Amino acid sequence: MQTSRLNEVQRGLLRMFNREMTLEETLEVKQLLTHHYAQKARQSATDVALQKGYTQADYAKVLNQQKRTP
């Protein structure tokens, strides 16, 4: 198995959290990171949609397409 080195951000996070944490604190940190990356993903999707000129009608068309074979 190939191992990879930690980047500077990862090392910094390990130093920052090098202490005992309650389950509540652990869940708060996970929620914070999850929210951060979800927000970045939403923004990326919005940027692509704007760049490609997608409209609400395009989304409705895709949502109403029948994908299953009879």
N, C-alpha and C positions, 0 to 999 in steps of 0.2 A: 504494500500500500504506500502511495506517495504522500508525504507530509508536506504541508505548505507552511511558510513562515507567516507570523502575524504581522499585519501592517501597523502603522503607528497609532491609528485610531483604536484598533483592537487592543493593543498593549495599554493604551491610556485608559480604556474602559476596564480592563482587568485591574489596573492599579486603583482606579476610582472605587471599584466594588470589591476590593480585597478586604472585606469585613463581613461579619455575620449580618444577615438580613432576615427580617421576618418574612413569612409567606406573603403577607399583604404588601410589603415593600417590593418583593420580587415580582408580584403580579402587576403592581403599578409601573415598574420599569418596563416589563414586557408590553403592557398596554400602551405606554408612551412611545416605545419604538415601533410597535405595530401601527399606531395612529400616524406616526411620522412617515413611514414608508407607504402606507395606504394613501396618504395625502399626495405624496410624490407621484405615485402611480396614477391617481386620478388626474393630476395636472398634466402628466405625459399623455394620457389618453385624450384629454381636452385639446392639447396642443396639436396632436395628430389629426383629430377631427376637424379642427379649424384649418389646418394646413391643407387637408384634402377637400375641404368644403362640404362636409357632410351636413345634412339638414335633419330636422325632426322627422320629415317624411321618409328619409332613407332608413332611419332607425325603425320606424313603424313597418316599413316594407320587410325588413329583415326579420323582425319579430313575428310577422304574420305568415312567413313562408312555411310551407309544409316540407319538412326534411325527411320524414319517414317514407319508406317504400310500402306500398299497399300489400 
